[in-house]
Amino acid sequence: MEKNKLAELRLFIAELEKTPQLIHHPDLKFFKDYLVKLGASIPEQKPEKKQEAKPEKKAEAKPEPKPEPKPKPQPASQKEEESDEAEEEQILLENPDLPIVEPSDEDVALPIPEPKEEPDYEKASELKAQAVEAQSNGDLVEALRLITASIEENPNSTINIGVRGNILLKLNRPVGALADGEEAIQRNPDSAKGYLVRGKAHSLLGHFVKAYEDIQQAQKIDYNDDAAEYVRPLEKKVAYLRAVEGRERRKTDLQKEKQKKKDQKERERRIAEAKAEREKEDKQRKEQEKQQAMGFGEDEIPDLEDEQGGYPNMGQGGYPGPGGGAGGI
């Protein structure tokens, strides 16, 4: 049980010791029934004391206070979003530091012979037993040599391939282990050992999401306590990575949305400018059409005064006279 759960349990028991009548609370019925089954002594429920109603003094009538405006309830979607954000913040605080191995030059996929029609089961079994013994003695290099020899005698054994993959993991050779895990899965899609080996190899190579998925698949096929222990920090790592990915995705979406609004604003501005320009051109065109309808060209607007400062058919100076002579009168 997790430490924080134990601490909460201690606080709960302390509260019961302080106030035994709490055990009769309806919400704790399941716990009381459990204690009774265990033969525990349960204190009798005391009847609640009813307070006698005191006659109320008639108070002077006071004006009723104005009801305060109730705060508008948050939409359910907003509450869910805030809850998700709080959960994400908590996940981002937990980023387990898992080991990653830099593959060495010798870390390569080891050869696996083609299946035989008549494998030497007896010799393969003997070599496998020797490999297991060498592994238990801590001689992993010898164990690897022996299990490889066993595979050569019986290349049909998916289990032996998985065993070799596990030895390669202990030797910090994840590339070779990954190849053995994949081979085991190819030959037997229900090979829990194959998924477990491949998942651990992925983890050592830093492929944490793939590692988590493989080990989860192995657990579905054949549950293993050691694998369950191994996957706990991996699960937190994957949750952290997905939270970071989600945050980055939302950030990118927000930037795209801002750019979209900016582009829309620019389009609207250009449309407004084009509209204003068209209206201006239409106004000028209508004005020209109006002038043409009055019998004037563009450059033919009449000037009521002649070039000499007088009026048509009038003499110099302004008033009509014979032949437009000077003076007129």
C-alpha positions as CSV (number, residue, x, y, z in Angstrom):
1,M,0.0,0.0,0.0
2,E,1.3,3.5,-0.8
3,K,2.6,5.6,2.1
4,N,0.1,8.4,1.6
5,K,-2.8,5.9,1.8
6,L,-1.4,4.5,5.0
7,A,-1.1,8.0,6.5
8,E,-4.7,8.7,5.6
9,L,-5.8,5.4,7.2
10,R,-3.9,6.2,10.5
11,L,-5.7,9.6,10.6
12,F,-9.0,7.9,10.0
13,I,-8.5,5.4,12.9
14,A,-7.3,8.2,15.2
15,E,-10.6,10.1,14.5
16,L,-12.6,7.0,15.2
17,E,-10.8,6.5,18.6
18,K,-11.6,10.1,19.4
19,T,-15.2,9.9,18.3
20,P,-16.4,6.3,18.4
21,Q,-19.9,7.2,17.3
22,L,-18.6,8.0,13.9
23,I,-18.7,4.3,13.1
24,H,-22.5,4.5,12.9
25,H,-22.4,7.1,10.1
26,P,-24.3,5.7,7.1
27,D,-21.3,6.3,4.8
28,L,-19.2,3.9,7.0
29,K,-21.7,1.1,7.1
30,F,-19.5,-1.1,4.9
31,F,-16.6,-0.6,7.3
32,K,-18.7,-1.3,10.4
33,D,-20.1,-4.5,8.7
34,Y,-16.5,-5.6,8.0
35,L,-15.4,-5.0,11.6
36,V,-18.4,-7.0,12.9
37,K,-17.4,-9.9,10.6
38,L,-14.0,-9.8,12.2
39,G,-15.6,-10.1,15.6
40,A,-14.8,-6.5,16.6
41,S,-16.7,-4.9,19.5
42,I,-18.8,-2.0,18.1
43,P,-20.0,0.7,20.6
44,E,-23.8,1.1,20.8
45,Q,-25.3,3.9,18.9
46,K,-26.4,6.7,21.2
47,P,-29.6,8.5,20.4
48,E,-29.1,12.1,19.3
49,K,-30.1,14.6,22.0
50,K,-32.9,16.8,20.8
51,Q,-32.7,20.4,21.9
52,E,-35.9,21.8,23.3
53,A,-37.2,24.6,21.2
54,K,-37.1,27.9,23.1
55,P,-39.8,30.4,22.6
56,E,-38.6,33.0,20.2
57,K,-38.9,36.6,21.2
58,K,-40.8,38.7,18.8
59,A,-38.3,41.0,17.2
60,E,-39.1,44.2,15.5
61,A,-39.7,43.8,11.8
62,K,-36.6,44.7,9.9
63,P,-36.5,45.4,6.2
64,E,-35.4,42.3,4.3
65,P,-31.9,42.6,2.9
66,K,-31.7,42.7,-0.8
67,P,-30.6,39.3,-2.2
68,E,-27.0,39.2,-3.4
69,P,-26.6,38.3,-7.0
70,K,-25.7,34.6,-7.3
71,P,-22.4,33.9,-9.1
72,K,-23.0,32.4,-12.5
73,P,-22.1,28.7,-12.5
74,Q,-19.2,27.8,-14.6
75,P,-20.1,25.7,-17.7
76,A,-19.4,22.0,-17.4
77,S,-16.9,22.2,-20.2
78,Q,-14.9,24.9,-18.4
79,K,-14.8,22.9,-15.2
80,E,-13.6,19.8,-17.0
81,E,-10.9,21.8,-18.8
82,E,-9.7,23.3,-15.5
83,S,-9.7,19.8,-14.0
84,D,-7.7,18.4,-16.9
85,E,-5.2,21.3,-16.7
86,A,-4.7,20.7,-12.9
87,E,-4.2,16.9,-13.6
88,E,-1.7,17.7,-16.3
89,E,0.3,20.1,-14.1
90,Q,0.6,17.3,-11.5
91,I,1.8,14.8,-14.2
92,L,4.4,17.3,-15.4
93,L,5.9,17.4,-11.9
94,E,6.7,13.7,-12.2
95,N,9.3,12.8,-14.8
96,P,11.2,9.6,-13.7
97,D,14.8,9.5,-14.8
98,L,14.9,6.1,-16.6
99,P,18.2,4.5,-17.7
100,I,19.1,4.8,-21.4
101,V,22.0,2.7,-22.9
102,E,24.2,3.9,-25.8
103,P,24.6,0.8,-28.0
104,S,28.1,-0.5,-28.2
105,D,29.9,-1.8,-31.4
106,E,29.2,-5.4,-30.3
107,D,25.5,-4.7,-29.7
108,V,24.1,-6.1,-32.9
109,A,21.3,-8.5,-33.8
110,L,22.6,-12.1,-33.3
111,P,22.0,-14.6,-36.1
112,I,19.0,-17.0,-35.7
113,P,19.1,-20.2,-37.9
114,E,16.1,-21.2,-39.9
115,P,13.8,-23.7,-38.2
116,K,14.8,-27.3,-38.6
117,E,12.6,-30.2,-39.5
118,E,14.5,-32.5,-37.0
119,P,16.1,-30.4,-34.3
120,D,18.2,-32.0,-31.6
121,Y,15.9,-31.4,-28.6
122,E,18.1,-33.3,-26.1
123,K,21.3,-31.4,-26.8
124,A,19.4,-28.1,-27.0
125,S,17.8,-28.7,-23.6
126,E,21.2,-29.7,-22.1
127,L,22.9,-26.5,-23.4
128,K,20.0,-24.4,-22.2
129,A,20.3,-25.9,-18.7
130,Q,24.0,-25.0,-18.7
131,A,23.2,-21.4,-19.9
132,V,20.7,-21.0,-17.0
133,E,23.4,-22.3,-14.5
134,A,26.0,-19.9,-15.9
135,Q,23.5,-17.0,-15.7
136,S,22.7,-17.8,-12.0
137,N,26.5,-17.8,-11.3
138,G,26.8,-14.3,-12.8
139,D,28.7,-15.4,-15.9
140,L,26.5,-13.7,-18.5
141,V,29.0,-14.0,-21.4
142,E,29.2,-17.8,-21.0
143,A,25.4,-17.9,-20.6
144,L,25.0,-16.0,-23.9
145,R,27.4,-18.4,-25.6
146,L,25.6,-21.5,-24.3
147,I,22.0,-20.3,-25.1
148,T,23.1,-19.3,-28.6
149,A,24.5,-22.9,-29.1
150,S,21.1,-24.2,-27.8
151,I,19.3,-22.1,-30.4
152,E,21.5,-23.5,-33.1
153,E,20.5,-27.0,-32.1
154,N,16.9,-26.2,-31.8
155,P,16.1,-22.9,-33.7
156,N,12.3,-23.8,-33.4
157,S,12.2,-22.8,-29.8
158,T,10.7,-19.4,-29.3
159,I,11.3,-19.6,-25.5
160,N,15.1,-20.0,-26.1
161,I,15.1,-16.9,-28.3
162,G,13.4,-15.0,-25.5
163,V,15.8,-16.3,-22.9
164,R,18.8,-15.1,-25.0
165,G,17.1,-11.7,-25.4
166,N,16.8,-11.5,-21.6
167,I,20.5,-12.3,-21.2
168,L,21.4,-9.6,-23.8
169,L,19.4,-7.1,-21.7
170,K,21.4,-8.0,-18.6
171,L,24.6,-7.4,-20.7
172,N,23.2,-3.9,-21.7
173,R,22.9,-4.9,-25.3
174,P,19.4,-3.6,-26.2
175,V,19.8,-3.8,-30.0
176,G,20.4,-7.5,-29.9
177,A,17.7,-8.0,-27.3
178,L,15.2,-6.0,-29.5
179,A,15.9,-8.3,-32.5
180,D,15.4,-11.4,-30.4
181,G,12.2,-10.1,-28.9
182,E,10.8,-9.3,-32.4
183,E,11.8,-12.7,-33.7
184,A,10.0,-14.4,-30.8
185,I,6.8,-12.3,-31.5
186,Q,7.0,-13.1,-35.2
187,R,7.1,-16.8,-34.5
188,N,4.5,-16.6,-31.8
189,P,2.3,-13.5,-31.5
190,D,1.2,-14.7,-28.1
191,S,4.7,-14.8,-26.7
192,A,4.6,-12.8,-23.4
193,K,8.4,-13.3,-23.1
194,G,8.9,-11.8,-26.6
195,Y,6.9,-8.7,-25.8
196,L,8.6,-8.3,-22.4
197,V,12.1,-8.6,-23.9
198,R,11.2,-6.2,-26.7
199,G,9.6,-3.7,-24.3
200,K,12.6,-3.6,-22.0
201,A,14.9,-3.2,-25.0
202,H,12.8,-0.3,-26.2
203,S,13.0,1.3,-22.8
204,L,16.8,1.0,-22.7
205,L,16.9,2.7,-26.1
206,G,14.7,5.5,-24.9
207,H,11.6,4.4,-26.8
208,F,9.4,4.7,-23.7
209,V,6.0,4.8,-25.3
210,K,6.8,1.6,-27.4
211,A,8.3,0.0,-24.3
212,Y,5.1,0.7,-22.3
213,E,2.8,-0.7,-25.0
214,D,4.9,-3.9,-25.3
215,I,5.0,-4.6,-21.6
216,Q,1.3,-3.9,-21.2
217,Q,0.7,-6.4,-24.0
218,A,2.9,-9.0,-22.2
219,Q,0.9,-8.5,-19.1
220,K,-2.4,-9.1,-20.9
221,I,-1.0,-12.4,-22.2
222,D,0.6,-13.6,-19.0
223,Y,0.6,-11.4,-15.9
224,N,4.0,-11.1,-14.1
225,D,4.6,-9.4,-10.8
226,D,8.2,-8.3,-11.8
227,A,6.9,-6.8,-15.0
228,A,4.2,-4.9,-13.0
229,E,6.9,-3.5,-10.8
230,Y,9.1,-2.6,-13.9
231,V,6.3,-0.8,-15.7
232,R,5.3,1.6,-12.9
233,P,8.0,4.2,-13.5
234,L,7.6,3.7,-17.2
235,E,3.9,4.5,-17.0
236,K,4.7,7.8,-15.2
237,K,7.3,8.6,-17.9
238,V,4.9,7.9,-20.7
239,A,2.2,10.1,-18.9
240,Y,4.8,12.9,-18.7
241,L,5.8,12.6,-22.3
242,R,2.1,12.6,-23.4
243,A,1.4,15.6,-21.2
244,V,4.3,17.5,-22.8
245,E,3.2,16.5,-26.3
246,G,-0.4,17.6,-25.5
247,R,0.8,21.0,-24.2
248,E,3.0,21.5,-27.3
249,R,0.1,20.5,-29.5
250,R,-2.2,23.0,-27.8
251,K,0.5,25.7,-28.1
252,T,0.8,25.0,-31.8
253,D,-3.0,25.0,-32.2
254,L,-3.2,28.4,-30.4
255,Q,-0.5,29.9,-32.6
256,K,-2.3,28.6,-35.7
257,E,-5.6,30.1,-34.4
258,K,-3.9,33.4,-33.8
259,Q,-2.4,33.4,-37.3
260,K,-5.8,32.4,-38.7
261,K,-7.4,35.4,-37.0
262,K,-4.6,37.7,-38.1
263,D,-5.0,36.5,-41.7
264,Q,-8.7,37.0,-41.5
265,K,-8.3,40.5,-40.3
266,E,-5.9,41.2,-43.1
267,R,-8.3,39.8,-45.7
268,E,-11.1,42.0,-44.2
269,R,-8.9,45.1,-44.4
270,R,-8.0,44.4,-48.0
271,I,-11.7,43.8,-48.9
272,A,-12.7,47.1,-47.2
273,E,-10.0,49.0,-49.1
274,A,-11.0,47.4,-52.4
275,K,-14.7,48.3,-51.6
276,A,-13.8,51.9,-50.8
277,E,-11.7,52.2,-54.0
278,R,-14.7,50.8,-56.1
279,E,-17.1,53.2,-54.4
280,K,-14.8,56.1,-55.2
281,E,-14.4,55.0,-58.9
282,D,-18.2,54.6,-59.1
283,K,-18.8,58.1,-57.8
284,Q,-16.3,59.6,-60.3
285,R,-17.9,57.6,-63.1
286,K,-21.4,58.8,-62.2
287,E,-20.2,62.4,-62.0
288,Q,-18.7,62.2,-65.5
289,E,-21.9,60.6,-66.8
290,K,-24.0,63.4,-65.3
291,Q,-21.8,66.0,-67.0
292,Q,-21.9,64.2,-70.3
293,A,-25.7,64.1,-70.0
294,M,-25.8,67.9,-69.7
295,G,-23.9,68.2,-73.1
296,F,-20.5,68.9,-71.8
297,G,-17.4,67.0,-72.3
298,E,-14.8,66.5,-69.7
299,D,-12.9,69.6,-70.7
300,E,-15.9,71.6,-72.0
301,I,-17.3,73.2,-68.9
302,P,-18.4,76.7,-70.1
303,D,-16.7,79.9,-68.8
304,L,-19.3,82.7,-68.7
305,E,-16.6,85.4,-69.1
306,D,-14.8,85.8,-72.4
307,E,-11.1,86.2,-72.7
308,Q,-11.2,90.0,-72.5
309,G,-13.1,90.2,-69.3
310,G,-16.5,91.1,-70.8
311,Y,-19.6,89.1,-71.7
312,P,-20.5,87.6,-75.1
313,N,-21.7,90.1,-77.7
314,M,-20.8,93.0,-75.5
315,G,-18.2,95.7,-76.1
316,Q,-15.1,96.1,-74.0
317,G,-16.0,97.3,-70.6
318,G,-19.2,95.4,-70.3
319,Y,-22.4,97.0,-71.7
320,P,-23.8,96.3,-75.1
321,G,-23.4,99.0,-77.8
322,P,-23.3,99.2,-81.6
323,G,-20.7,96.7,-82.8
324,G,-19.4,96.2,-79.3
325,G,-17.8,99.7,-79.4
326,A,-16.2,101.3,-76.4
327,G,-18.5,102.8,-73.9
328,G,-21.9,101.8,-75.3
329,I,-23.7,104.8,-73.8
